[in-house]
């Protein structure tokens, strides 16, 4: 305890009390305070320039464009903004062109002397220039099989716009159905037992 008191007394006597240094442009008397000179900063610290209306509008436009880029572009309107007339346009904009429905083939399918094994396949319905309809099975972006199909207006009771599944048909056959915004189609293929 004695050491702390001796240390405090030594610090009090060693600190210079009356040796204050003032700046040349600092006045104690006269009522001036530091806020009276707030705008006297040299020109290299602040820049005074007039902004034209065109510059102002350009800046506002740039800020709005930057803000709009951050907003999700593919946002589905809700509430009163949604109208039946733009429903198809919104669905088409939001549809991912690379996503295809996946189907699990339950049995081997003989094709051109080969066999398509049991497994999961992406499925796509296409129509060629002659109006012929086909259903293609993909794995890893490779076409594994291409079957002639029949285009139909039947949605097969599907609850989604894009769908694919298989239905049992006659013995030794299955019906592969496909639906999208562009077309609904089906094909009947033979399977190995």
N, C-alpha and C positions, 0 to 999 in steps of 0.2 A: 504494500500500500504506500509505503514511504517513497518507493521508486517512482510510482505514478505521479505523486504530488511534486516531487523534485523535477520530473520531466515536464510537467505542465508549467511550472514556474519558469523553467529555463526557456521554454517556447515563448512564453509571454514576454520575457525580457529580450529575447533575441529578435523578435519581429519588429520591424521599423514601423512606428506608429505615425510619425509626422512626415514621412518622406513620400508624399503622393505626387504623381506625375500627371500633368494635364496636357491634352492636345492643344495645338496652336489655335484651332478654330473652335474650341469649346469655351463657352462663356457660362459662368455660374450665375452672374447677376443679369438683370434685364428681363427676366421672365421668359426668355427663349427656352424652348425645350427641343428635343431631337425631332419631333414631328413637324416643326416649322420648316425644316430643310429636307423633307422626304423626297421631293422631286428634283433635288439638285445633284442627282447621280450623273456621272459622266455619260456621254452618248454611247460609249462602247458597252455599257451595261444594259441599256434599254434602247429601244428603237421606236421613234415616233414616226408613223407614216399613215397616210389616209388610205382607206380601203374603198375601192370603187364598188358600185352596186354589182357590176359584172363579176368582180373577184369574189364578193360575198356570196352571190348565187352559185358560182362555180364550187366554192368550198362546201356550201350546204348540199349541193348535188353529190359531191364526192362522198360526204359523210353518209348520206342516205343510201348510196350504192353500196358502201362498205357495210352498213347495217343490214341491207337486204341480202347480201351474200351470206351473212351469218344465219339468217332465218332459213329454216328448212324449206326448200323449194317445192318439195312434193308433199305438201300438207293438204289433207283432205278437209274441205270446208265443212263447218258444222253449223247447226242451227238454221237461221233464216237465210244464210248465204248459200246454202246448198239448194240447187234446183234440179229437177229431173232432166232438164235439157243438157246439162253438162256432166251427167253421171258417167257416160261412156268415155268421155274425154279424160276424166279424172282416173278412171280405172286403167285406161291405156297408158297414161303418164306414169302411174304407180306400178304398173306391171313390170317385173324384172324380165327382160328379154332372154337372159341366159338361164333362168330357172325353169326347169321342166319338171313335170310331175314324175314321181318314182313309182314303179310297179314291181312287185315281187312275183316272178314267174314260178309257179309251183312244181313244174315238171319240165323235163327236157323237151325242146321243140326241134324236130328235124327240119333242116333248111339246106337245100342244094347239096345233098350228100354229106353234110356236116350236122352238128347238133349244137343248139344253144343250151348251155347248162342252166340248172336251177340257179336263181340269183336275183339280185335287184338291178333294174334297168331304168334309165330315164326314157321317157316315151314322148314322141312328137308326131303330130299329124301334119302332113304337108299335101299340097296340091300342086301338080306340075303345070306347065304351060298348056297342055292339052286338056286339062280339067280332070286328069286322073288323080285319085286320092290314095295316099299311102300312109301307113303307120310305121315309124322307124323306132327301133330299140337301140339305145346308146349305152355304152359303158366308157367312161373316161374320154368323152368326146369322139369316140370311134363308133361308127354305125355297125352294130352287130347283126342286124337283120332289117329287111324292108319288106313289109307285107302289103299287098293290095287291100284297100279298105273301101268301105261304103260310107259316104257322107250322109248324115241324118240330122233332122231337127230335134230328135229325142235327146233329152239331157240325162236320161237313165236315172232320174230321181236324185241326182247329185246335189249336194248342198253348196258346193263351191263352183266358181266359174271355170277354173282349170282343174281337171281331174283325170285320173287314169286308174283303171282296175280291171281285173279279169272276172268273168262270170262263168260258171259251169255251163256247158252246152251239151251236146250229145256225148255218148260214151267215147272217150278218146279225143275229145275236142274241148277247147275253151274259147270264149269270146273275149277279146281284148277291146275295151272301150276307152276312148279318149275324148276329152272336151276342153275347149279353150274359147277365147273371145272370137277367134277366127272361124272355128269349125268344130263340129262334133262328128266323130266317126267311130266305126267299129270294124273288126275283122275277126273271122273264125279261123283258128289254127289247130292243127293236129298236135297231140302231145304223145310222148312215149310213156308207156305204162310202167 
